[in-house]
Amino acid sequence: MTIQPPVRTMLVDDHAILRQGLRSLLERNGSIEVVGEADSLATAYREVQRTAPDVVLVDLKLAVGTEYEGLTLISELTRRWPSVASLVLTTFLDDDLVVRAVKAGARGYVVKDVDTTELVRAIETVSRGGSAFDPRSTSVVLRAVSGEAPTPQSLTDREREVIRLLAEGYSNKRIGQTLFISESTVKFHIRNIIRKLGVSKRTDAVYTASKRGLI
């Protein structure tokens, strides 16, 4: 029986404590070797060049105040290092983000509440040229392939919390304090809510969400 070498994996996340935790979890599994870490685009490019990983585990949001630097990274990895597999590991499950990640070249998309066994399996799968999507992101990809439009009311639980607080007149700062998230993350959720509801302003978002029974 041929013993496969460990999958050389690089972690890209702007939170050092999350990278450390991931490294610890993954390296308990003999099939994964974490060969590098990065917290930004520039560092990621240097580390890929230096370590030649098989798989790069990418968070989509890499810095406060930016939107989706992870998508830019995936596009560049696909263009410059096509043999390197990109696997999204993120907090955000959003139809548009899943589709954009796939179009950028990601071979998989999993959310951070995935268990370690499933994450290891996803890393191994994309390293072999396969695709790895958790059940929630799989349904998004299937809808995109079939041409089915996303459900207009597909706000996440967190987005529903944000829109309820918006309806109560809370500012971005107060919403963040109430939900224990940063103000930039609140803005991120509000942009997604506005886009999903097909409106242009937060006041219109509150009105439309109320009409649709979302709040």
C-alpha positions in Angstrom: 0.0 0.0 0.0 1.4 3.4 -1.1 1.6 6.0 1.7 0.6 9.4 0.4 2.7 12.4 1.5 0.9 14.9 3.7 -1.0 17.7 1.9 1.1 20.8 2.0 -1.4 23.4 3.2 -1.1 27.2 3.7 -3.5 29.3 5.9 -4.7 32.7 4.9 -6.6 34.6 7.6 -6.1 38.0 9.2 -6.6 36.7 12.7 -3.5 35.2 14.2 -5.4 33.3 16.9 -7.6 31.6 14.3 -4.5 30.6 12.2 -2.9 29.2 15.3 -6.0 27.2 16.3 -6.4 25.9 12.7 -2.7 24.9 12.6 -3.0 23.0 15.8 -6.2 21.2 14.7 -4.9 20.3 11.3 -1.5 19.1 12.3 -3.0 16.6 14.7 -3.9 14.8 11.5 -1.0 13.1 9.8 -2.3 13.7 6.3 -2.0 17.5 6.6 1.2 19.6 6.9 0.8 23.4 7.4 3.7 24.9 5.5 2.9 28.6 5.8 0.6 31.3 7.0 -0.4 34.8 5.7 -2.6 37.6 7.0 -2.7 39.7 3.8 -2.6 39.5 0.0 1.1 40.6 -0.2 2.2 38.1 2.5 0.1 35.3 0.8 1.8 35.8 -2.6 5.3 35.7 -0.9 4.4 32.6 1.1 3.0 30.7 -1.9 6.1 31.5 -3.8 8.3 30.3 -0.9 6.4 27.2 0.3 4.8 25.8 -2.9 1.7 24.5 -1.1 -0.8 22.0 -2.5 -3.8 23.8 -1.0 -4.4 27.3 0.2 -7.1 27.8 2.8 -8.6 31.2 2.2 -10.8 33.5 4.4 -12.7 35.9 2.2 -12.4 38.9 4.4 -8.7 39.7 5.2 -8.7 43.2 6.7 -11.0 45.6 8.5 -12.6 48.0 6.1 -12.1 45.8 3.0 -14.7 43.6 1.4 -13.5 40.4 -0.3 -9.7 40.4 -0.6 -9.9 36.6 -0.5 -11.6 36.6 -3.9 -8.7 38.6 -5.3 -6.3 36.2 -3.9 -8.1 33.2 -5.3 -8.2 34.8 -8.8 -4.4 35.4 -8.6 -3.7 31.9 -7.4 -5.7 30.5 -10.2 -3.9 32.7 -12.7 -0.3 32.5 -11.4 -0.2 29.1 -9.7 -2.9 26.9 -11.4 -1.6 23.8 -9.7 -2.4 25.2 -6.2 -6.0 24.5 -5.0 -7.9 27.3 -3.3 -10.4 26.3 -0.6 -12.6 28.9 1.0 -12.9 28.7 4.8 -15.0 31.7 5.9 -17.7 32.9 8.3 -19.9 34.2 5.5 -22.4 32.0 3.7 -23.9 34.1 1.0 -25.2 33.0 -2.4 -23.3 35.7 -4.3 -20.0 35.1 -2.5 -20.2 31.3 -3.1 -20.8 31.9 -6.8 -18.1 34.6 -7.1 -15.6 32.3 -5.3 -16.2 29.5 -7.7 -15.9 31.8 -10.7 -12.6 33.1 -9.3 -11.3 29.5 -9.2 -12.0 28.2 -5.7 -12.3 24.4 -5.7 -14.4 24.4 -2.5 -16.3 26.5 0.0 -16.8 25.6 3.6 -18.0 27.6 6.6 -16.0 27.9 9.8 -18.4 25.9 11.9 -17.4 22.8 9.9 -15.9 20.0 12.1 -12.2 19.1 11.8 -12.9 15.8 10.1 -14.9 17.4 7.3 -12.3 20.2 6.9 -9.5 17.6 6.5 -11.6 15.7 4.0 -12.2 18.9 2.0 -8.5 19.7 2.0 -7.6 16.2 0.8 -10.3 16.3 -1.9 -9.3 19.6 -3.5 -5.6 18.6 -3.3 -6.5 15.7 -5.6 -8.3 17.9 -8.1 -11.8 17.4 -6.7 -14.4 19.9 -5.4 -15.4 20.2 -1.8 -18.5 22.1 -0.7 -20.5 21.8 2.5 -24.2 21.0 2.0 -25.3 24.7 2.3 -22.8 26.0 -0.3 -23.5 23.0 -2.6 -27.2 24.0 -2.8 -26.0 27.5 -3.9 -23.8 26.1 -6.6 -26.5 23.9 -7.9 -28.9 26.8 -8.1 -26.4 28.8 -10.0 -25.7 26.0 -12.5 -29.4 25.4 -13.1 -30.0 29.1 -13.5 -32.4 29.2 -10.6 -32.7 32.7 -9.1 -31.8 33.0 -5.4 -34.7 33.2 -3.0 -35.5 36.9 -2.4 -36.0 36.2 1.3 -32.8 34.3 1.8 -31.4 36.6 4.6 -29.1 34.8 7.0 -30.0 34.7 10.7 -27.4 37.4 11.4 -28.8 39.6 8.6 -32.2 39.3 10.1 -30.9 40.4 13.5 -29.2 43.4 11.8 -32.3 44.4 9.9 -34.5 44.2 13.1 -32.1 46.5 14.9 -32.1 48.9 11.9 -35.8 48.9 12.0 -35.6 50.0 15.7 -33.4 52.9 14.7 -30.0 51.6 15.9 -26.9 53.1 14.5 -24.2 50.9 13.0 -22.0 51.3 16.1 -24.9 50.4 18.4 -25.8 47.4 16.3 -22.2 46.2 16.6 -22.2 46.7 20.3 -25.5 44.8 20.7 -24.4 41.8 18.5 -20.8 41.9 19.7 -19.4 42.4 16.2 -17.3 45.2 14.6 -18.8 48.2 12.9 -17.2 47.2 9.6 -18.9 43.8 9.9 -22.2 45.6 10.5 -21.7 47.6 7.3 -20.8 44.3 5.5 -24.2 42.8 6.6 -26.1 45.9 5.6 -24.6 46.0 2.1 -25.6 42.3 1.7 -29.2 43.0 3.0 -29.6 45.9 0.6 -28.4 43.8 -2.3 -30.5 40.8 -1.5 -33.7 42.9 -1.1 -33.0 44.8 -4.3 -33.1 48.3 -2.8 -30.6 51.1 -2.7 -31.0 52.6 0.8 -31.1 51.2 4.3 -34.5 52.9 4.9 -35.9 51.1 1.8 -34.4 47.8 3.2 -36.3 48.2 6.4 -39.5 48.9 4.5 -39.1 46.0 2.1 -38.1 43.6 4.9 -41.2 44.6 6.8 -43.4 44.0 3.8 -41.9 40.6 3.3 -42.4 39.6 6.9 -38.7 39.4 7.6 -38.9 41.6 10.7 
